[in-house]
Amino acid sequence: MVIIGEKRSKRLIAHLRDRTGKLELCWFQSINWVQKNLQQGNQYLVFGKVTFFNGKAQITHPEIEPLNPSFAEGKSFLEPVYPTTEKLKAQGLNGKQIGKLTLALMGMISQKDIPENLPNQILKKLILTSRLNAYTLIHFPKNQEDFDTAVHRLKFEEFFIAQVRLGLIRINRHRHSKGVLFEKVGEYFNTLYSKYLPFELTGAQKRVLKEIRADTARGKQMNRLLQGDVGSGKTIVGLLIMLLAADNGFQSCLMAPTEILATQHYNGLRELLKDMPVNIRLLTGSTKTAERREILSHLADGSLHMIVGTHALIEDPVIFHNLGLSIVDEQHRFGVAQRAKLWAKAAIHPHVLVMTATPIPRTLAMTAYGDLDYSVMDELPPGRQPITTVHRNEMHRVKVMDFIRSEIDKGRQAYIIFPLIEESEKLDYENLMDGYKHVQAFFPEPKYWISMLHGKQTADVKENNMQRFVKGDTQIMVSTTVIEVGVNVPNASIMVIENAEKFGLSQLHQLRGRVGRGSEKSYCVLLTGNKMGNEAKERIKTMCATNDGFKIAEKDLELRGPGDIEGTRQSGTMNFKLANIVNDKDILAKAKKEAEILLEQDENLMLDGNLQLKNYLSLQKGKTVWSKIS
């Protein structure tokens, strides 16, 4: 109930009372209008920010309207909230006024203005309300059930339209994207498989090989994402497919984002191929001029079967004789334009295999990578022991260092990782050097030897320090996150991550994957400060609870939200208005299933029941940029 007070020096005061208490309402402008329209003793709904003035609760320039009888009677009541600005408010367009305009507009529109875009059979099957009714109910629901009905329909629509688009892109690629034909499994593939594989392939590796073999034998370009957790054996699968290309007379390339990773791949592949007549070379920015000239010559004349490299592979002088397969490792580190330059180095686009060791939540993969064929390797090779991960704070530093010493005394090696948390590169370097000195204090030379790796070092220095650690000449590697991917030292059994609370879950998991690569028991110690925020505590708890990269990725998605999918996909944005791939997994799964069924039955959307969907999609052309480059 409102009681009108008096004007006081160009302001109007009123008192609002209900059963919980009272507060003041204050106006400095439009005083005469307020006095004319407010009726003392009447009931109103009042909206505004409550502040305190002279010890009294007060709302200045509240939004106010007569109380709706349904609300007064205690019935369910939902009030739409519309954002506004100070400039709009100055013109009389506050949230309430925008609501009134929206209500008037909704009364003027019809089915013609908001045509249905979902097939009738899906509306009936899933008991979804019409598009027009959903728009009406989401603005002005009579109750919570109306609102939930509208939101569910519109979320499903967003997911379903996105999945149909992705499905059409995949169908179009399979229909029109001509690819080289790998007709046979020949001597190169069979020799490695039967004689030189260092271990029995896992069931997941065999399954992925069959999927890729089927892709490359159809005469259509393969465009496949291979997702596998750290240590799952993606590189072996990549090598076998490169040998399949060689069996069919085609060259192949493997492009990695860093020289360290490219060199690691090259050394590993060369070791596996050492007893086979396969010509494989490494090309990076550090390759000497004479060697580069020789490599380019052998690429051009076809005598080079395989090449591993960095961005150097996409430079203009690099010309292939007959490139049939391109493998890109950690593809998110390359731009679309960069990858496109690689595909363009063949008259017929080569088969494309994109590998990532960063597990992607299946919900995100369905959304962001739905236009790619998708393989998952979720098994580790036999003999690998799970890594024990523990959390320790600064108070336990001495015990942590003693544990490192006990592992080194057993003949093992250790990583100690420092974060880059400062904005200044100079301060980053100083932080690392301070950490390096502290490690030296615990592990003095000549009993212990330490390597150091960071981004400011030249390629030669990085390689030298890395090789000393690989060969066992140094027992400890002090590094920044430059070793996050690609470093393989089976003898390293312990990793300590300093200031672990500063890292995201995905990066912590990638770093941890540098140990546990041999047959010995391995450990990861997450060393943090004594005080952490709730989210940091949740990340540390998750890392200690599981080694499963897919569970970690799901938790990461839950904590951080989906963010900008475009940043992951690098092409083809899907910025949903209502739908959320974290909270609405069930709706996403249902939409994906229905889209697959529809396209399986009518991939051209020519049936009468699908024409309204086809018309809607044709009107949306140009609003989303899609790319055929994975």
Secondary structure, 3 states (H helix, E strand, C coil): CEEEEEECCCCEEEEEEECCEEEEEEECCCHHHHHHHCCCCCCEEEECCEEEECCEEEEECCEEEECCHHHHCCCCCCCCCCCCCHHHHHCCCCHHHHHHHHHHHHCCCCCCCCCCCCCHHHHHHHCCCCHHHHHHHHHCCCCHHHHHHHHHHHHHHHHHHHHHHHHHHHHHHHHHCECCCCCCCCHHHHHHHHHHCCCCCCHHHHHHHHHHHHHHCCCECCEEEEEECCCCCHHHHHHHHHHHHHHCCCEEEEECCCHHHHHHHHHHHHHHCCCCCCCEEEECCCCCHHHHHHHHHHHHHCCCCEEEECHHHHCCCCCCCCEEEEEEECHHHCCHHHHHHHHCCCCCCCEEEEEECCCCCHHHHHHHCCCCEEEEECCCCCCCCCCEEEEEEHHHHHHHHHHHHHHHHCCCEEEEECCCCCCCHHHHHHHHHHHHHHHHHHCCCCCCCEEEECCCCCHHHHHHHHHHHHCCCCCEEEECHHHCCCCCCCCEEEEEECCHHHCCHHHHHHHHCCCCCCCCCCEEEEEECCCCCHHHHHHHHHHHHCCCHHHHHHHHHHHHCCCCHHHHHCCCCCCCCCCCCCCCHHHHHHHHHHHHHHHHHCCCCCCHHHHHHHHHHHHCCCCCCCCCCC
